[in-house]
Amino acid sequence: MRDTSAANNDKSTRSILYPFANISHLAKNPPLVIEGGDGVYVTDASGRRYIDGQAGLWNVNVGHGREEIKEAIRTQLDKLSYYSLFGGTTVSPAIELGEVLTRMTVPEGMTRAFFSSGGSEANEAAFKLVRQYWRQRGEPTRIKIISLKRAYHGVTLGALSANGANAYREAYEPLIPGFFQVETPHAYRNPFTSDHDALGTLCAELLEREILYHGPQTIGAFVAEPVQGAGGVIVPPTNFWPKVREICDRYDILMISDEVVTGFGRVGNMMGCRHWGVQPDIMNFAKGINSGYVPLGATMMNSKVADAFTTDDDTSFSPAAFFHGNTYAGHPLACAAAIANLKIIEEEDLPANAGTVGAYFIERLKEVQTRHHNIGDVRGLGLMIGVELVKDPETKTPFELSENFGARIADHCREKGVLIRNLADTFIISPPLILTKAHVDEMVDVFEDALKAVE
Ligand SMILES: Cc1ncc(COP(=O)(O)O)c(C=O)c1O
């Protein structure tokens, strides 16, 4: 193994181990240092401006530098920077945010929020809630969690165990026992059918078969993203989620909606599961909950789940106590930011803007697809968009990883002032939800120029 630290003179890569990154690669390709942000724009250390086509990491829903959020954080900071939610104390912003979140999820029937610091932790809490819920209900064998292939639920060992892509898992095996993945309904890449409805039915049936194979009495919950994000922006057929809800009901299995990306407007609806017309038992939030101004996660549950934790035993060490929590759970600055952020999302009706501008974005990209055979698929919902580049559109043959096709296009876009993120050859477009059609035109033109240059 090479010691890259001695040879590396670039301060940005000398002392930090970056997430999801190879040290040797970054030493040669130092990251762009982002210094400023304003609305849909960010600026780098040299003052160059970019449209933030990633909204940070699909989280800055209301845009950068919003005065209302900064003010809320400052006001809270002047009062109290931190106090704990453990051991009989709490803080006002957490109390208020709990009320806001339960109000905003009335259609889903959520009645309680459990706070953490991000998406992985929100999922982690959900899985522990599920296991304890079934113990409380007198069915302790229901410990297994089923998720989808290509799913992304985070990086902590529990969340990672629910992920459905080997790339994330294999260096960290063995993971937590009791996690299983079933086929995801991926319209563009599946060996079964090109009929969306038939695909939704088939994948729901495969889930049911997996449940029956294990025995329903061993399954605690099913978890999925309403639209798969890091797996490549995979929008399921319309019938999939309702069928999954039916199956979960048939076998009394809890349904968890991982709304870390889809929550708070991204898909053109306030909630991802609301788009599909289903009510999960647990919803996990992070990212858009406060647009990333201060780290925050939340795991919400309906009364069916919450009631199992409310027993006649009112001692603090009752087996019904949820023995889980992080120091920064319900951090006052994060909750104050969330309250201000959610107010903006509601008052500016950002879900509606994401729906309209997202549909226009997809239409424009499909038009570009007619001129470029390397665009295999354009897909998405709201401002959660994927563009899959392929070597041969007839056979859907991908590029060799060594060709770095997607990365070269992303670099070109960056040169021209647009930040978009490629996962190999699939582009993930997830800008702030305040994006306008004029921004879309600029982004699409830059993307097409990059395609022309690299093709
Ligand atoms: C659907 C989903 N769940 C969970 C996570 C993990 O969130 P975090 O990175 O905040 O731990 C992510 C992150 O991208 C995500 O996309």
The ligand as a MOL file (V3000), in Angstrom:
LIG
                    3D

  0  0  0     0  0            999 V3000
M  V30 BEGIN CTAB
M  V30 COUNTS 16 16 0 0 0
M  V30 BEGIN ATOM
M  V30 1 C -33.1010 6.9900 1.0910 0
M  V30 2 C -31.9480 7.2760 2.0070 0
M  V30 3 N -31.9860 6.7890 3.2480 0
M  V30 4 C -30.9910 7.0140 4.1200 0
M  V30 5 C -29.8850 7.7510 3.7480 0
M  V30 6 C -28.7750 7.9590 4.7270 0
M  V30 7 O -28.7880 9.2550 5.1980 0
M  V30 8 P -27.4940 9.8880 5.8940 0
M  V30 9 O -26.4620 10.0290 4.8300 0
M  V30 10 O -27.9970 11.2070 6.4280 0
M  V30 11 O -27.0730 8.9760 6.9850 0
M  V30 12 C -29.8170 8.2790 2.4660 0
M  V30 13 C -28.6570 9.0990 2.0530 0
M  V30 14 O -28.5030 9.4780 0.9110 0
M  V30 15 C -30.8590 8.0220 1.5590 0
M  V30 16 O -30.8030 8.4520 0.2890 0
M  V30 END ATOM
M  V30 BEGIN BOND
M  V30 1 1 1 2
M  V30 2 1 2 3
M  V30 3 2 2 15
M  V30 4 2 3 4
M  V30 5 1 4 5
M  V30 6 1 5 6
M  V30 7 2 5 12
M  V30 8 1 6 7
M  V30 9 1 7 8
M  V30 10 2 8 9
M  V30 11 1 8 10
M  V30 12 1 8 11
M  V30 13 1 12 13
M  V30 14 1 12 15
M  V30 15 2 13 14
M  V30 16 1 15 16
M  V30 END BOND
M  V30 END CTAB
M  END
